[in-house]
Amino acid sequence: MLDIDEMGQKEIQEFLQQVGYGHLGYIHEGKPYVMPMHYYFKDSDIYLFTTEGMKTHDINVNPEVCLQVEEIHDPLHWRSAIVSGRADRLTEQQDIDLAMQLIKGENPTLSPAINRTWIDSWGRAEVIAIYRISHGEMTGRTTDGASSH
């Protein structure tokens, strides 16, 4: 029998800080849609750095998102966390500068992915968008038995 434990908030935050990538869920044309995504974690906030495209269009329409992060060693040893909340696009230059400082600190050779189909159809080049998920609900589970609660 697999023993699954709930992770405490401190353990979840340490896990999110450590991993840095997951799967972002949002609504696309009225249906759930999930895509892999790097994120940046600081002070309980998740920052998403991307370029203009389908994802930004959909999040701007409905900012309720879910980020799932996992670490799987084998079927019996894994950790998983989910952050659900509202992704707010940063528009104030001060907020953008602080986020970029964090992002560049984590990824000095930053080069966002560019979806060529959106560039062609929208005629846009590298238009950067940064979102912040603040005060998101965080849950986590582990089979490692290392829960901090």
N, CA, C and O of each residue as an XYZ file, in Angstrom:
596
protein
N       0.840     -1.183      0.000
C       0.000      0.000      0.000
C       0.889      1.251      0.000
O       1.860      1.332      0.752
N       0.553      2.194     -0.827
C       1.305      3.440     -0.941
C       0.885      4.403      0.161
O      -0.301      4.696      0.313
N       1.839      4.890      0.919
C       1.572      5.821      2.010
C       1.790      7.243      1.500
O       2.922      7.625      1.202
N       0.717      8.031      1.395
C       0.783      9.405      0.885
C       0.517     10.362      2.037
O      -0.485     10.242      2.742
N       1.436     11.323      2.221
C       1.317     12.314      3.293
C       1.033     13.689      2.705
O       1.444     14.005      1.589
N       0.322     14.493      3.480
C       0.130     15.903      3.121
C       1.418     16.650      3.446
O       2.043     16.402      4.476
N       1.806     17.554      2.575
C       2.974     18.396      2.838
C       2.519     19.642      3.588
O       1.434     20.161      3.326
N       3.334     20.121      4.511
C       3.055     21.370      5.203
C       3.394     22.554      4.303
O       4.074     22.382      3.291
N       2.934     23.745      4.653
C       3.152     24.935      3.829
C       4.633     25.252      3.643
O       5.048     25.632      2.549
N       5.424     25.101      4.686
C       6.863     25.360      4.571
C       7.493     24.379      3.588
O       8.308     24.770      2.752
N       7.124     23.124      3.685
C       7.656     22.098      2.786
C       7.235     22.361      1.339
O       8.033     22.183      0.419
N       6.000     22.780      1.137
C       5.516     23.103     -0.206
C       6.321     24.264     -0.789
O       6.749     24.207     -1.941
N       6.526     25.315      0.006
C       7.267     26.474     -0.480
C       8.719     26.114     -0.811
O       9.253     26.579     -1.818
N       9.358     25.299      0.017
C      10.721     24.857     -0.277
C      10.758     24.034     -1.565
O      11.678     24.172     -2.371
N       9.767     23.192     -1.749
C       9.653     22.366     -2.952
C       9.470     23.240     -4.192
O      10.136     23.023     -5.204
N       8.576     24.225     -4.120
C       8.345     25.124     -5.256
C       9.609     25.929     -5.571
O       9.923     26.152     -6.740
N      10.324     26.357     -4.556
C      11.571     27.093     -4.739
C      12.606     26.228     -5.451
O      13.357     26.718     -6.295
N      12.643     24.966     -5.115
C      13.648     24.044     -5.638
C      13.400     23.656     -7.102
O      14.356     23.597     -7.875
N      12.166     23.394     -7.505
C      11.896     22.778     -8.808
C      11.947     23.780     -9.965
O      12.782     23.626    -10.856
N      11.093     24.786     -9.981
C      11.160     25.826    -11.005
C      10.430     25.565    -12.309
O      10.464     26.413    -13.201
N       9.780     24.437    -12.453
C       8.982     24.176    -13.652
C       7.804     23.275    -13.280
O       7.864     22.513    -12.315
N       6.748     23.379    -14.056
C       5.562     22.580    -13.791
C       4.620     22.641    -14.975
O       5.035     22.872    -16.110
N       3.357     22.430    -14.693
C       2.331     22.466    -15.734
C       1.274     23.487    -15.339
O       0.648     23.385    -14.284
N       1.091     24.472    -16.213
C       0.136     25.548    -15.965
C      -1.195     25.200    -16.614
O      -1.261     24.924    -17.812
N      -2.242     25.215    -15.819
C      -3.588     24.968    -16.313
C      -4.364     26.271    -16.369
O      -4.312     27.080    -15.442
N      -5.080     26.465    -17.461
C      -5.925     27.647    -17.643
C      -7.036     27.287    -18.614
O      -7.071     26.168    -19.127
N      -7.931     28.209    -18.870
C      -9.066     27.941    -19.759
C      -8.765     28.492    -21.147
O      -8.451     29.672    -21.311
N      -8.866     27.611    -22.145
C      -8.671     27.984    -23.550
C      -9.946     27.630    -24.317
O     -10.327     26.464    -24.414
N     -10.580     28.640    -24.846
C     -11.817     28.464    -25.620
C     -12.846     27.630    -24.854
O     -13.489     26.739    -25.408
N     -12.980     27.947    -23.563
C     -13.997     27.314    -22.735
C     -13.643     25.947    -22.177
O     -14.459     25.335    -21.489
N     -12.432     25.452    -22.460
C     -12.032     24.130    -21.990
C     -10.712     24.221    -21.237
O      -9.900     25.105    -21.513
N     -10.490     23.308    -20.279
C      -9.208     23.293    -19.583
C      -8.068     23.004    -20.556
O      -8.214     22.201    -21.477
N      -6.933     23.667    -20.340
C      -5.754     23.495    -21.185
C      -4.540     23.521    -20.262
O      -4.477     24.340    -19.345
N      -3.585     22.639    -20.496
C      -2.404     22.538    -19.645
C      -1.158     22.565    -20.518
O      -1.098     21.903    -21.554
N      -0.166     23.337    -20.089
C       1.109     23.352    -20.821
C       2.276     23.454    -19.850
O       2.143     24.024    -18.768
N       3.435     22.891    -20.246
C       4.614     23.000    -19.383
C       5.078     24.440    -19.308
O       4.956     25.198    -20.269
N       5.616     24.809    -18.145
C       5.974     26.214    -17.940
C       7.018     26.335    -16.844
O       6.903     25.703    -15.794
N       8.037     27.148    -17.091
C       8.964     27.522    -16.022
C       8.291     28.607    -15.194
O       7.490     29.388    -15.707
N       8.621     28.647    -13.916
C       8.102     29.686    -13.034
C       9.216     30.099    -12.091
O      10.246     29.433    -11.982
N       8.984     31.219    -11.409
C       9.943     31.742    -10.444
C       9.171     31.984     -9.159
O       8.083     32.559     -9.183
N       9.736     31.542     -8.026
C       9.044     31.590     -6.745
C       9.794     32.497     -5.788
O      11.000     32.350     -5.592
N       9.065     33.443     -5.189
C       9.666     34.324     -4.184
C       8.590     34.826     -3.239
O       7.547     35.316     -3.674
N       8.848     34.701     -1.946
C       7.954     35.229     -0.911
C       6.508     34.796     -1.119
O       5.599     35.624     -1.054
N       6.288     33.530     -1.364
C       4.958     32.939     -1.575
C       4.289     33.357     -2.878
O       3.133     33.004     -3.110
N       4.982     34.096     -3.728
C       4.429     34.495     -5.028
C       5.080     33.673     -6.133
O       6.262     33.337     -6.068
N       4.294     33.363     -7.130
C       4.777     32.654     -8.319
C       4.800     33.658     -9.454
O       3.814     34.360     -9.680
N       5.907     33.737    -10.167
C       6.032     34.618    -11.330
C       6.138     33.762    -12.586
O       6.911     32.806    -12.652
N       5.345     34.129    -13.568
C       5.351     33.452    -14.865
C       5.869     34.425    -15.907
O       5.327     35.521    -16.056
N       6.907     34.041    -16.627
C       7.520     34.877    -17.647
C       7.251     34.214    -18.990
O       7.589     33.048    -19.191
N       6.651     34.950    -19.898
C       6.299     34.378    -21.187
C       6.287     35.473    -22.247
O       6.574     36.635    -21.960
N       5.959     35.093    -23.453
C       5.765     36.076    -24.518
C       4.309     36.061    -24.936
O       3.577     35.107    -24.673
N       3.910     37.122    -25.581
C       2.530     37.298    -26.041
C       2.134     36.120    -26.932
O       2.907     35.691    -27.789
N       0.931     35.607    -26.721
C       0.442     34.496    -27.527
C      -0.855     33.953    -26.978
O      -1.583     34.650    -26.271
N      -1.142     32.705    -27.306
C      -2.388     32.076    -26.899
C      -2.541     32.088    -25.382
O      -3.606     32.423    -24.864
N      -1.473     31.723    -24.671
C      -1.528     31.645    -23.207
C      -1.871     32.997    -22.596
O      -2.742     33.086    -21.731
N      -1.186     34.053    -23.044
C      -1.453     35.381    -22.478
C      -2.860     35.840    -22.830
O      -3.547     36.445    -22.006
N      -3.282     35.555    -24.036
C      -4.650     35.914    -24.442
C      -5.662     35.241    -23.519
O      -6.581     35.888    -23.017
N      -5.489     33.945    -23.300
C      -6.440     33.192    -22.482
C      -6.401     33.618    -21.014
O      -7.449     33.728    -20.378
N      -5.210     33.857    -20.468
C      -5.105     34.270    -19.064
C      -5.675     35.673    -18.878
O      -6.264     35.964    -17.837
N      -5.511     36.539    -19.866
C      -6.099     37.875    -19.762
C      -7.625     37.801    -19.738
O      -8.275     38.604    -19.068
N      -8.196     36.848    -20.463
C      -9.656     36.672    -20.486
C     -10.146     36.071    -19.169
O     -11.142     36.528    -18.608
N      -9.438     35.039    -18.674
C      -9.813     34.386    -17.424
C      -8.541     34.125    -16.620
O      -7.840     33.149    -16.890
N      -8.229     34.968    -15.645
C      -6.960     34.873    -14.922
C      -6.883     33.760    -13.871
O      -5.853     33.614    -13.213
N      -7.944     32.978    -13.700
C      -7.885     31.886    -12.729
C      -7.060     30.750    -13.320
O      -7.409     30.188    -14.358
N      -5.946     30.415    -12.636
C      -5.022     29.408    -13.140
C      -4.689     28.393    -12.048
O      -5.034     28.562    -10.879
N      -4.011     27.343    -12.472
C      -3.556     26.308    -11.564
C      -2.178     25.863    -12.039
O      -2.000     25.555    -13.218
N      -1.206     25.826    -11.140
C       0.134     25.360    -11.469
C       0.385     24.071    -10.701
O       0.275     24.038     -9.475
N       0.725     23.005    -11.429
C       1.039     21.715    -10.818
C       2.524     21.454    -10.999
O       3.048     21.549    -12.109
N       3.201     21.122     -9.903
C       4.643     20.879     -9.903
C       4.881     19.501     -9.309
O       4.275     19.137     -8.301
N       5.766     18.737     -9.939
C       6.017     17.388     -9.437
C       7.494     17.028     -9.520
O       8.262     17.592    -10.299
N       7.848     16.075     -8.693
C       9.181     15.480     -8.713
C       8.960     13.986     -8.504
O       8.511     13.559     -7.440
N       9.277     13.198     -9.526
C       9.022     11.759     -9.471
C      10.348     11.012     -9.564
O      11.071     11.125    -10.554
N      10.651     10.255     -8.527
C      11.848      9.419     -8.546
C      11.501      8.042     -9.111
O      12.248      7.478     -9.910
N      10.363      7.517     -8.684
C       9.817      6.261     -9.193
C       8.368      6.200     -8.710
O       7.950      7.078     -7.955
N       7.584      5.193     -9.119
C       6.161      5.171     -8.743
C       5.873      5.199     -7.241
O       4.762      5.535     -6.831
N       6.851      4.855     -6.433
C       6.634      4.835     -4.984
C       7.225      6.038     -4.262
O       6.975      6.225     -3.071
N       8.011      6.862     -4.971
C       8.692      8.000     -4.339
C       8.523      9.246     -5.184
O       9.194      9.411     -6.203
N       7.622     10.127     -4.758
C       7.337     11.349     -5.512
C       6.790     12.433     -4.586
O       6.362     12.172     -3.462
N       6.823     13.651     -5.105
C       6.199     14.804     -4.442
C       5.436     15.583     -5.504
O       5.830     15.614     -6.670
N       4.356     16.203     -5.094
C       3.557     16.996     -6.020
C       2.889     18.136     -5.257
O       2.405     17.956     -4.140
N       2.873     19.306     -5.878
C       2.205     20.468     -5.269
C       1.333     21.142     -6.326
O       1.629     21.107     -7.520
N       0.263     21.747     -5.857
C      -0.641     22.488     -6.729
C      -0.866     23.865     -6.124
O      -1.163     23.997     -4.937
N      -0.720     24.890     -6.962
C      -1.012     26.261     -6.562
C      -2.161     26.743     -7.439
O      -2.040     26.779     -8.663
N      -3.271     27.110     -6.814
C      -4.420     27.647     -7.540
C      -4.593     29.100     -7.148
O      -4.497     29.453     -5.972
N      -4.851     29.943     -8.141
C      -5.043     31.346     -7.828
C      -5.267     32.186     -9.067
O      -5.557     31.674    -10.148
N      -5.130     33.471     -8.887
C      -5.354     34.444     -9.947
C      -4.004     34.937    -10.465
O      -3.161     35.395     -9.693
N      -3.810     34.836    -11.783
C      -2.582     35.329    -12.408
C      -2.810     36.761    -12.855
O      -3.557     37.011    -13.801
N      -2.172     37.693    -12.181
C      -2.308     39.107    -12.522
C      -1.111     39.545    -13.349
O       0.037     39.350    -12.952
N      -1.391     40.137    -14.501
C      -0.317     40.613    -15.374
C       0.301     41.860    -14.756
O      -0.408     42.791    -14.374
N       1.622     41.872    -14.662
C       2.306     43.034    -14.110
C       2.318     44.149    -15.147
O       2.710     43.944    -16.296
N       1.883     45.331    -14.722
C       1.818     46.478    -15.634
C       2.611     47.671    -15.122
O       3.005     48.538    -15.902
N       2.847     47.719    -13.817
C       3.625     48.816    -13.228
C       5.108     48.536    -13.436
O       5.578     47.441    -13.128
N       5.843     49.504    -13.952
C       7.255     49.302    -14.267
C       8.059     48.859    -13.056
O       8.973     48.045    -13.186
N       7.734     49.378    -11.886
C       8.436     48.990    -10.660
C       8.265     47.495    -10.399
O       9.233     46.815    -10.058
N       7.044     46.975    -10.555
C       6.786     45.541    -10.361
C       7.499     44.704    -11.420
O       8.065     43.655    -11.111
N       7.473     45.165    -12.660
C       8.135     44.459    -13.763
C       9.641     44.400    -13.509
O      10.261     43.351    -13.685
N      10.226     45.518    -13.098
C      11.671     45.563    -12.833
C      12.058     44.599    -11.716
O      13.059     43.891    -11.830
N      11.266     44.562    -10.626
C      11.556     43.644     -9.519
C      11.452     42.187     -9.977
O      12.292     41.356     -9.633
N      10.414     41.892    -10.754
C      10.237     40.527    -11.263
C      11.379     40.150    -12.199
O      11.897     39.036    -12.118
N      11.778     41.061    -13.086
C      12.866     40.772    -14.018
C      14.181     40.561    -13.282
O      15.001     39.742    -13.697
N      14.385     41.290    -12.194
C      15.591     41.111    -11.383
C      15.615     39.686    -10.815
O      16.651     39.021    -10.843
N      14.480     39.226    -10.306
C      14.361     37.864     -9.779
C      14.579     36.844    -10.904
O      15.350     35.897    -10.750
N      13.905     37.044    -12.018
C      13.971     36.098    -13.130
C      15.379     36.019    -13.693
O      15.889     34.923    -13.925
N      16.013     37.160    -13.916
C      17.388     37.173    -14.437
C      18.370     36.566    -13.442
O      19.362     35.953    -13.837
N      18.091     36.736    -12.146
C      18.939     36.129    -11.129
C      18.884     34.608    -11.183
O      19.889     33.938    -10.945
N      17.728     34.072    -11.491
C      17.547     32.621    -11.591
C      17.997     32.096    -12.947
O      18.492     30.974    -13.048
N      17.824     32.910    -13.999
C      18.096     32.477    -15.369
C      18.818     33.595    -16.121
O      18.188     34.331    -16.880
N      20.137     33.730    -15.919
C      20.883     34.849    -16.512
C      20.884     34.865    -18.044
O      21.049     35.925    -18.647
N      20.703     33.720    -18.670
C      20.692     33.665    -20.140
C      19.267     33.619    -20.664
O      18.981     32.982    -21.678
N      18.393     34.295    -19.968
C      16.964     34.255    -20.260
C      16.666     34.473    -21.738
O      17.111     35.445    -22.349
N      15.911     33.551    -22.282
C      15.454     33.650    -23.660
C      14.077     33.012    -23.712
O      13.979     31.786    -23.753
N      13.011     33.800    -23.710
C      11.676     33.212    -23.673
C      11.353     32.455    -24.958
O      11.867     32.768    -26.031
N      10.504     31.469    -24.824
C      10.039     30.728    -25.996
C       9.127     31.627    -26.813
O       8.318     32.377    -26.267
N       9.268     31.540    -28.107
C       8.436     32.342    -29.005
C       7.637     31.396    -29.875
O       8.201     30.534    -30.548
N       6.331     31.555    -29.864
C       5.466     30.727    -30.689
C       5.353     31.364    -32.067
O       4.706     32.400    -32.216
N       5.961     30.771    -33.057
C       6.016     31.349    -34.394
C       4.635     31.481    -35.033
O       4.422     32.389    -35.837
N       3.699     30.603    -34.698
C       2.366     30.720    -35.298
C       1.680     32.000    -34.840
O       0.958     32.627    -35.615
N       1.899     32.396    -33.578
C       1.303     33.644    -33.095
C       2.030     34.848    -33.665
O       1.404     35.869    -33.947
N       3.333     34.748    -33.839
C       4.071     35.865    -34.443
C       3.550     36.106    -35.850
O       3.298     37.245    -36.240
N       3.389     35.023    -36.611
C       2.915     35.161    -37.991
C       1.492     35.708    -38.043
O       1.213     36.623    -38.818
N       0.589     35.161    -37.232
C      -0.807     35.568    -37.328
C      -1.086     36.915    -36.665
O      -1.990     37.636    -37.085
N      -0.306     37.262    -35.621
C      -0.529     38.523    -34.926
C       0.475     39.592    -35.347
O       0.312     40.765    -35.012
N       1.498     39.194    -36.069
C       2.510     40.152    -36.500
C       3.323     40.721    -35.359
O       3.789     41.857    -35.442
N       3.506     39.950    -34.284
C       4.249     40.431    -33.116
C       5.596     39.757    -33.034
O       5.765     38.617    -33.469
N       6.515     40.440    -32.496
C       7.808     39.832    -32.198
C       7.799     39.451    -30.730
O       6.785     38.968    -30.226
N       8.888     39.654    -30.047
C       9.044     39.236    -28.675
C       8.403     40.215    -27.699
O       9.102     41.037    -27.105
N       7.091     40.142    -27.524
C       6.395     40.985    -26.554
C       6.305     40.186    -25.257
O       5.607     39.175    -25.180
N       7.014     40.652    -24.255
C       7.122     39.930    -22.990
C       5.935     40.232    -22.088
O       5.438     41.357    -22.040
N       5.487     39.187    -21.365
C       4.433     39.334    -20.366
C       4.884     38.621    -19.101
O       5.417     37.513    -19.154
N       4.664     39.269    -17.963
C       4.985     38.672    -16.668
C       3.710     38.681    -15.830
O       3.043     39.706    -15.699
N       3.387     37.520    -15.268
C       2.225     37.385    -14.399
C       2.695     36.997    -13.007
O       3.737     36.363    -12.840
N       1.906     37.389    -12.008
C       2.196     37.018    -10.623
C       0.958     36.343    -10.047
O      -0.155     36.860    -10.151
N       1.169     35.194     -9.444
C       0.103     34.532     -8.688
C       0.410     34.801     -7.225
O       1.371     34.263     -6.676
N      -0.411     35.637     -6.594
C      -0.224     35.991     -5.183
C      -1.322     35.352     -4.354
O      -2.447     35.178     -4.822
N      -0.995     35.014     -3.151
C      -1.976     34.479     -2.205
C      -2.718     33.274     -2.775
O      -3.895     33.058     -2.488
N      -2.014     32.501     -3.581
C      -2.630     31.301     -4.144
C      -2.779     30.221     -3.084
O      -2.019     30.171     -2.116
N      -3.755     29.373     -3.278
C      -3.941     28.238     -2.379
C      -2.927     27.167     -2.763
O      -2.871     26.747     -3.918
N      -2.122     26.722     -1.789
C      -1.072     25.741     -2.045
C      -1.370     24.450     -1.306
O      -1.606     24.446     -0.098
N      -1.355     23.366     -2.047
C      -1.499     22.046     -1.445
C      -0.383     21.162     -1.977
O       0.145     21.400     -3.064
N      -0.030     20.150     -1.214
C       1.020     19.248     -1.658
C       0.917     17.897     -1.002
O       0.415     17.754      0.113
N       1.412     16.897     -1.730
C       1.435     15.533     -1.210
C       2.781     14.905     -1.528
O       3.453     15.278     -2.490
N       3.156     13.950     -0.702
C       4.433     13.267     -0.889
C       4.325     11.817     -0.445
O       3.524     11.479      0.427
N       5.132     10.976     -1.048
C       5.255      9.593     -0.578
C       6.553      9.406      0.176
O       6.853      8.312      0.655
N       7.325     10.480      0.281
C       8.632     10.386      0.926
C       8.563     10.344      2.443
O       9.554     10.024      3.099
N       7.405     10.663      3.007
C       7.278     10.657      4.454
C       8.026     11.774      5.132
O       8.291     11.698      6.332
N       8.383     12.833      4.380
C       9.183     13.929      4.934
C       8.336     15.156      5.225
O       8.842     16.278      5.206
N       7.080     14.957      5.487
C       6.192     16.096      5.709
C       6.627     16.899      6.920
O       7.023     16.347      7.947
N       6.544     18.224      6.778
C       7.000     19.091      7.868
C       5.875     19.506      8.804
O       6.109     20.302      9.713
N       4.666     18.997      8.616
C       3.573     19.436      9.494
C       3.513     18.668     10.786
O       2.646     18.929     11.620
